[in-house]
């Protein structure tokens, strides 16, 4: 299968030709067209029953024009002749009214750089199938006297990029997602998973995890704030460490807004921290090309604690006298580029082994409402949620009331003592990544929350 029924290749070529013809009427020949088509079906449940089932299908076209050293982009979901003409005319008018900018010629590359991460089961999943998965999950939670809430969704996506220099990039995928919160009288538990492969997401397994956490954290006790040894499960690692990767950018460094300024090549983290960006890693998803169509290169961002590489768009690479890495965002933009297929190398310590080796510590299921406090050391604040536990003498002793933290991510990654094997993790504050669980010392909790 080399194309999606949502947006076949022939249809893409027809739409591009319509844009090209509309632009030539205004004597504009340099154009770039991005196409996106999505079908998203979602089943939502709360109070132990399904209360919403929705499905949406949409296709959009985004056209960027270049004229006299100026550029602008306009998007539309009106894909008839009049809609396309209106979008092209508006893009040309905006470009001609804008200031000249640093522009490179449209990207040219005759090689094929297409991709897919596709599951027929996800594409064909019916509302009845999702309802059956939800019903099984609710049954597990109800058996513990708890209340379940969450979502179960399946989606298909297509991303296409064409330009007037002959570029044609095509990518499609599916994504299955299940998230559940189990709520007890004074406690809660949570679990979430996403995958391109439908069979990888198991509602019953996730429900068992959430219900177990809610049960274990009943009657939470209050602990004093302070520095603790902490064990962060992968979802917590994802959402906290995920806050730093927009800084691994040539543009951010050139703009003096990255915490990596004057730190490239420096031993910044512990020697057990190695971080890659690799779109071809087996648990990753996403297009193998960037917003200009440049193929994504694998990067070793951090090797044994030393910052080695950052991402470069074409323009950032030219300014830095480097090679573009295929991580640029669609133009025009102010951010430049960033790695988006993060893989943090894991270790060989299981979560149970981490707990067993901890005489006094805190186990954290996930974090939320994370905000930056200080940019150079990447100090973040946020709160624990849905399963926070005291560890005593190598065992999970009891649930505790949630904490607010103020923690430098740079310091955290210096203090890591052990890592679990890496897995695909999903949270709420950062995009999906492949990360391990982490055990680290001196994690700073600053206050206890009211719940």
Steps between C-alpha positions, in 0.01 A plus 500: 500500500669822387222751546199577715143499375452825693720692258629302200811616318307581185270733696804674646642562155167636378478746790860611447432561131197714592716709736775533240256620237347755740845636590615532142208726424675749729845420351614313813687179430659407833240319709493237772186305587440306822202266517362333811208262534377349826220280617468484878249287691470530878301329773490690830387356833441632854313384810542142380308549177555616144359846450640610164595345169618732224677474166649773287660504157681800360738589218691825477731666252773748592674699228821699537610736226835670444520820301770768492672369811176496697291209618164430661279200572121458497297190586150394398264205516312619193654275237289602203630732229367819664636408842845425365507817293402707805774343712764557235392860443512571874845342536634710212349819640645430847841421355512819295396705803768346725862596546772312310647219709793260505372240259654195342373363172240226524652167593586264215558128542400235244547207741201332661449572870154362576384299799219335687410361843170331427266254670198373310335414833525862609376631168197270503420519873127549557317680783382158620860378531600805701188463715594139576849608610357774719245262655775256595706780657203636697420151631852471644482839670148447635610172657723710730213731594648779288378730224659500155541785253705535185516472123554236234582634154620383161623725222645501149725782379662599172771765453612605151744764378547611138677797342563653161856360493361150459499392866235245602500360856229264628441354845203332671434329830247382753493574872313320777473660843348390830510705819327413827471655845366283784354711782454379856354702789824683580746368242545438129710300256581556134639320197535588132643350184524592132628306201479485124410133547149437632594177679766675709239696697326275753212672688468220758869510592492877536183486710661248734799732543283806573275312744800356685653846544172645626464217751861529623468874554182493712512710817802701385731635767667839502880514479716805559640674192872466438756319290427132445627208301238471230397225261331646194299261286545549122197730461642733767843495332337582166310802622786650704808424288294568188504871589864543391505382139387819327840635612690239295468734203751692292256790476443509877875502559557776243222704664664453844184341641624145554632357826768340280664833414874460575438142618544292183764236562468543876435223754159637591321187624598173665707249302199264495294743290501447123227655283430449131259639246407225254183489292583141399516365855248210517272659764493842333248645255502806277596612152859428386527854363472848647290806419703574186531138391856442623553135608535464877844391615557305820672718760696413812392797708675388819768231535579386852396837639682713241292716265610400150251606234205731444240524224541735203251621244642594161530869589644436847752260349611757244555761771690256720697352208355161584290239321119508526371209708140482378332651806372832366145614561280617210594849382455776591550446874694652790611181677717359223533133582507240778546125544162327515581127514669480838649175629665501843718193535389280786674274748461152644337577836133407536254725681469236775879496541506877527239489774678216683825698506336812649481529881311830489357662189202607291349308208331726241254380236472823306536879513280779372461877462873535434632852443848645461636702792861564390620437142877442528488213751154404370337528843144375469207510736199272496313243707481126546172330421305172493730278702773640728646261757741486794769235465637366831756223545477394139122475479210721392362584844198723439358779288589858579339830423625659182798734493594812308858488379760755389767300327780569253491245217874550455555408865257208475696349211821536701348314794361191324607185683319234295294458183239246395478372144359762263140482378261712299341735751210739476402784731322834488779763505733381220478302177542123508858379542695182569632540856597296807389532857758683716623484856670823610606657828432848640178571310350817648138495616409846625148465641212260553184552296147491643403174335 
